[in-house]
């Protein structure tokens, strides 16, 4: 059993040093702290065929463990279903109204395991918990018709392009599925016309990989406003 964060998941999936170690006893992996996309998860279990389950956990210090992962699929990109001790709703970040199934919104929870308040910090408490007792997690996610919750990214990390919201984690996950990319990071850069543009920082394993190659890899796989129009920068490592 292995409990890891997405950065370690990427390392184990991509780094050549891993082949020097016997990982055949690894059967169960739980990833948490940030979302790990389906592409990198699929690549991980392909590299480690003995892994029976790769699940994602979700919760927070202020609320405890709010969701329970599925153990019915080998790879589950969701964080599972809401726990019996918890209620959840997903709201539009602009209107505060509930969003329909499949549409992303801010995850709000109300649980018996929730904290009462931040000690001697009433303003911080009111920013997190509204008057109806809902804790606004700051996470963006969507729910499918099975009741499974998929975390997309942090609200504060969203990039606004032409008024549309781009989750960096979605673009990063796609880039990490490229065989010649070992790591990637997506940020928004200011743009007078569009508000922001998407910029990629890429660690490549093949020096012949060009910026055009990176842009072409994303083209057609994501919506137009999610394209890497803010430039591609090649770096030796992504600071963690």
FIDOLUM-971259 format. One line per field, with one value per residue (C-alpha): residue in one letter; x, y, z. Coordinates in nm, 4 decimals, m for minus. Example, Ala and Ser with C-alpha at 12.3 -4.5 7.8 and 13.67 -1.06 7.14 Angstrom:
resn (a_s)
px (1.2300_1.3670)
py (m0.4500_m0.1060)
pz (0.7800_0.7140)
This chain:
resn (x_x_x_x_x_x_x_x_x_x_x_x_x_x_x_x_x_x_x_x_x_x_x_x_x_x_x_x_x_x_x_x_x_x_x_x_x_x_x_x_x_x_x_x_x_x_x_x_x_x_x_x_x_x_x_x_x_x_x_x_x_x_x_x_x_x_x_x_x_x_x_x_x_x_x_x_x_x_x_x_x_x_x_x_x_x_x_x_x_x_x_x_x_x_x_x_x_x_x_x_x_x_x_x_x_x_x_x_x_x_x_x_x_x_x_x_x_x_x_x_x_x_x_x_x_x_x_x_x_x_x_x_x_x_x_x_x_x_x_x_x_x_x_x_x_x_x_x_x_x_x_x_x_x_x_x_x_x_x_x_x_x_x_x_x_x_x_x_x_x_x_x_x_x_x_x_x_x_x_x_x_x_x_x_x_x_x_x_x_x_x_x_x_x_x_x_x_x_x_x_x_x_x_x_x_x_x_x_x_x_x_x_x_x_x_x_x_x_x_x_x_x_x_x_x_x_x_x_x_x_x_x_x_x_x_x_x_x_x_x)
px (0.0000_0.1282_m0.0069_0.1271_0.0671_0.0370_0.3973_0.5227_0.2756_0.4260_0.7805_0.7094_0.5386_0.8002_1.1432_1.3771_1.5388_1.2232_1.3109_1.6050_1.3698_1.1365_0.7837_0.5962_0.4550_0.2742_m0.0986_m0.2905_m0.2197_m0.4102_m0.3267_m0.4325_m0.3618_m0.4348_m0.6144_m0.4359_m0.5751_m0.6925_m0.4180_m0.1325_m0.3208_m0.3644_0.0048_0.0952_m0.0940_0.0462_0.3956_0.3010_0.0765_0.0505_m0.1375_m0.4963_m0.6414_m0.5348_m0.7743_m0.7888_m0.8680_m1.0403_m1.0888_m0.9538_m0.8255_m1.1291_m1.3824_m1.2124_m1.2527_m1.5609_m1.5584_m1.4953_m1.3100_m1.4484_m1.2770_m1.4721_m1.2450_m0.8746_m0.8280_m1.0693_m1.0112_m1.2859_m1.2553_m1.5531_m1.8888_m1.9797_m1.9460_m2.2516_m2.1445_m2.1347_m2.3553_m2.2275_m2.3374_m2.1627_m2.2326_m2.1709_m1.8821_m2.0513_m2.4138_m2.3882_m2.6614_m2.6317_m2.4869_m2.6301_m2.4619_m2.1444_m2.0952_m1.8053_m1.8690_m1.7214_m1.7464_m1.9281_m1.9666_m2.1546_m2.0373_m2.0604_m1.6799_m1.6468_m1.4664_m1.6693_m1.4386_m1.0833_m0.9794_m1.0035_m1.0336_m1.4009_m1.3334_m1.1423_m1.4207_m1.6937_m1.4961_m1.4891_m1.8301_m2.1416_m2.4474_m2.6205_m2.3317_m2.1809_m1.8027_m1.6730_m1.3710_m1.2236_m1.2050_m1.3662_m1.5260_m1.8130_m2.0342_m2.1466_m2.4726_m2.3206_m2.2679_m1.8903_m1.7099_m1.4256_m1.1943_m1.0733_m0.8562_m0.8382_m1.0642_m0.7743_m0.5698_m0.8237_m0.7104_m0.9666_m0.9375_m1.1974_m1.4168_m1.3920_m1.2288_m0.9300_m0.8181_m0.4369_m0.4507_m0.6507_m0.3904_m0.1037_m0.2536_m0.2775_0.0835_0.2043_0.0578_0.3139_0.5959_0.8652_0.7388_0.8384_0.6776_0.4722_0.3147_0.0461_m0.0019_m0.2019_m0.0210_m0.1910_m0.3246_m0.4885_m0.7302_m0.8118_m0.7638_m0.5199_m0.3502_m0.2329_0.1438_0.3178_0.6431_0.7671_1.0413_1.1244_1.3105_1.3875_1.5672_1.4181_1.0697_0.9708_0.7179_0.5162_0.5149_0.3724_0.1036_0.0133_m0.0208_m0.2818_m0.4636_m0.7790_m0.7782_m0.8990_m1.1351_m0.9983_m0.9806_m0.7704_m0.4983_m0.1423_m0.1433_0.0738_0.3937_0.5878_0.8941_1.1313_1.2872_1.5034_1.2646_0.9327_0.9716_0.7530)
py (0.0000_0.3443_0.6893_0.9608_1.3054_1.3698_1.4916_1.1537_0.9762_1.1608_1.0822_0.7102_0.7094_0.9008_0.8665_0.5997_0.5269_0.3444_0.0394_m0.0254_m0.1176_m0.4111_m0.2675_m0.5930_m0.5951_m0.2656_m0.3387_m0.0448_0.3263_0.6198_0.9624_1.2854_1.6543_1.7566_1.6060_1.3526_1.3317_1.0115_1.0159_1.0040_0.7490_0.5189_0.5549_0.4733_0.1428_0.0543_0.0862_m0.1012_m0.3883_m0.5440_m0.2425_m0.3537_m0.0179_0.3422_0.5678_0.9335_1.0626_1.3862_1.5798_1.8769_1.9529_2.1692_1.9040_1.5661_1.2910_1.3891_1.1376_0.7652_0.6277_0.3499_0.0121_m0.1274_0.0091_m0.0404_0.3289_0.5843_0.9479_1.0520_1.0961_0.8656_0.9389_1.1656_1.0021_0.9206_1.1852_1.4572_1.6471_1.8198_2.0655_2.2163_2.5818_2.8267_3.0477_3.3592_3.3109_3.0741_2.8581_2.4766_2.3444_2.0469_1.7063_1.7136_2.0885_2.2178_2.4237_2.4979_2.2040_2.2905_2.0454_2.0257_1.7465_1.6272_1.6197_1.9889_2.2305_2.4915_2.7838_2.9068_3.0007_3.3779_3.4346_3.5169_3.6780_3.3760_3.1504_3.3494_3.3412_2.9609_2.8750_3.0616_3.1496_2.8241_2.6151_2.5219_2.5069_2.6496_2.4339_2.6442_2.3308_2.3064_1.9752_1.8072_1.5098_1.2315_1.0364_0.7733_1.0337_1.0289_1.3592_1.4610_1.7372_1.9623_2.2239_2.4901_2.7926_3.0347_2.8533_2.9009_3.0955_3.3263_3.3340_3.5431_3.5139_3.1342_2.9333_2.7094_2.4592_2.4309_2.0707_1.9637_2.0973_1.9658_1.6170_1.6176_1.7324_1.4627_1.1994_1.2995_1.0408_1.3107_1.5279_1.4315_1.7249_2.0344_2.3367_2.5699_2.9337_3.2294_3.5338_3.8754_3.9722_4.3034_4.1489_3.8097_3.8837_3.5944_3.3442_2.9916_2.9457_2.6098_2.5306_2.1946_1.9518_1.7531_1.4242_1.4813_1.8064_1.7914_1.8489_2.1997_2.4533_2.3883_2.0156_2.0937_2.3237_2.0726_1.7963_1.9989_2.1225_1.9250_1.7639_2.0683_2.3575_2.6593_2.8828_2.6197_2.6192_2.7212_3.0680_3.2332_3.0549_2.7385_2.7624_2.4675_2.4254_2.1649_2.1165_2.2332_2.3737_2.1828)
pz (0.0000_m0.0952_m0.0040_m0.2346_m0.3857_m0.7624_m0.7917_m0.6681_m0.8962_m1.1927_m1.0757_m1.0429_m1.3816_m1.5752_m1.4120_m1.5563_m1.2173_m1.1067_m1.3190_m1.0845_m0.8002_m0.7431_m0.7275_m0.7844_m0.4303_m0.4891_m0.5211_m0.3713_m0.4235_m0.2769_m0.4182_m0.2502_m0.1720_m0.5344_m0.8345_m1.0535_m1.4063_m1.5710_m1.8358_m1.5855_m1.3725_m1.6721_m1.7551_m1.3938_m1.3826_m1.7242_m1.5797_m1.2622_m1.3807_m1.0323_m0.8983_m0.8400_m0.7343_m0.7881_m0.6003_m0.5045_m0.1579_m0.0621_0.2579_0.4477_0.7950_0.8701_0.7675_0.7952_0.5377_0.3375_0.0504_0.0142_m0.2910_m0.5094_m0.5012_m0.7952_m1.0675_m1.1168_m1.1919_m1.0506_m1.1436_m0.9023_m0.5262_m0.4798_m0.3205_m0.0324_0.3106_0.5217_0.7739_0.5094_0.2649_m0.0460_m0.3108_m0.6108_m0.6832_m0.9647_m0.8517_m0.9929_m0.8883_m0.5920_m0.7454_m0.7686_m1.0954_m1.2892_m1.3161_m1.5191_m1.4859_m1.2754_m0.9642_m0.6234_m0.3837_m0.0603_0.2275_0.5551_0.7849_1.1426_1.1425_1.0530_1.2785_1.4645_1.3940_1.3587_1.7121_1.7606_1.3848_1.3156_0.9764_0.8476_0.9766_0.8003_0.4750_0.4889_0.6386_0.5250_0.7331_0.6377_0.7674_0.4302_0.4110_0.0829_0.0045_m0.2757_m0.4919_m0.8346_m0.9241_m1.1035_m1.0250_m1.2577_m1.2564_m1.0246_m0.7540_m0.7975_m0.7439_m0.9757_m0.8549_m1.1362_m0.9657_m0.6967_m0.7464_m0.6984_m0.9651_m1.2460_m1.5517_m1.7147_m2.0934_m2.2794_m1.9693_m1.9768_m1.6982_m1.7649_m1.5009_m1.5157_m1.3918_m1.6984_m1.9416_m1.7288_m1.7256_m2.1038_m2.1425_m1.9037_m2.1349_m2.4011_m2.4129_m2.4332_m2.1471_m1.7929_m1.6118_m1.6870_m1.5231_m1.6561_m1.5556_m1.6791_m1.8178_m1.8451_m2.1858_m2.2738_m2.5239_m2.3683_m1.9989_m1.9652_m2.1917_m2.1132_m2.0807_m2.0419_m1.8645_m1.9883_m1.8859_m2.1977_m2.2252_m2.5927_m2.6780_m3.0288_m2.8876_m3.0001_m2.8782_m3.1945_m3.1110_m2.7676_m2.9057_m3.1770_m2.9184_m2.7299_m3.0416_m3.1106_m2.7669_m2.5729_m2.6443_m2.8323_m2.5246_m2.3423_m2.6067_m2.5177_m2.6727_m2.4057_m2.5019_m2.4213_m2.1984_m2.1655_m1.8198_m1.6498_m1.3579_m1.2148_m0.8606_m0.6135)
